């Protein structure tokens, strides 16, 4: 069972994230700043978790553990962005505190490693925007950076499989294997994709969404 597949752990993670939001926002629970921070934390956590899945596919490691770590970083930064947007509406006395430096550094590292196009593709994939995810993934594939190229392939394969287009996903396996020396065959790529896809569904469920995107 993956980390996000453990429902008790997932609920504890969500509760910890939301509790930290109230501390970060420093505003009343019914203020726009706090509401924005809570929504930002959720959105950031989901995008961060999906980013963790993609980075684990590229660099190796357990997809669940990578997703859980990245969710925390994403939630922290997302809470601040959402809180600042909300505070401009309710005109609170001051903006929320800055996100922890570690969170900023980790997210910046992810963007630097994967590239902006791949990072945008991850955000789109987490939100079930498959066409947008694939368009960004293909732009990432044009990069001179090998990690960005591989990220683009994995994101496109995940997006195709996530929207039930299995033949399109499988068509990408040979190119993935050619670029990823950790994989020896299309079967290896298939196994890793299944890991990532299962984790993607469990991440969504952990945050109150359906595992499979609505058509």
SULJO-V298569 format. One line per field, one symbol per residue. ss: DSSP state (H for helix, E for strand, - for the rest). psi: psi as a letter, one per 40 degrees, with the letter a starting at -180 (. if undefined). burial: I if it has 16 or more other C-alpha atoms within 10 Angstrom, else O. A space follows every 50 residues. Layout:
ss = ???
psi = ???
burial = ???
This chain:
ss = ------HHHHHHHHHHHHHHHHHHH------HHHHHHHHHHHHHHHHHHH HHHHHHHHH---HHHHHHHHHHHHHHHHHHHHHHHHHHHH---------- HHHHHHHHHHHHHH-HHHHHHHHHHH---HHHHHHHHHHH-----HHHHH HHHHHHHHHHHH---HHHHH--HHHHHHH------HHHHHHHHHHHHHHH HHHHHH---------
psi = hideehdddddddddddddddddddfiideiddddddddddddddddddd ddddddddeiihdddddddddddddddddddddddddddefidiiiiiii ddddddddddddddidddddddddddefgdddddddddddeeiehddddd ddddddddddddffgdddddeeddddddehedheiddddddddddddddd ddddddfeiidhhi.
burial = OIIIIOOOOIOOIIOOIIOIIIOIIIIOOOIIIIIIIIIIIIIIIIIIII IIIIIIIIOOOOIIIIIIOIIIIIIIIIIIIIIIIIIOOOOIOOIIOOIO OOIOOIIOOIIOIIIIIIIIIIIIIIIIIIIIIIIIIIIIIOIOOIIIII IIIIIIIIIIIIIOOOOOIIOIIOOIIOIIOOOOOIOOIOOIIOIIIIII IIIIIIIOOOIIIOO
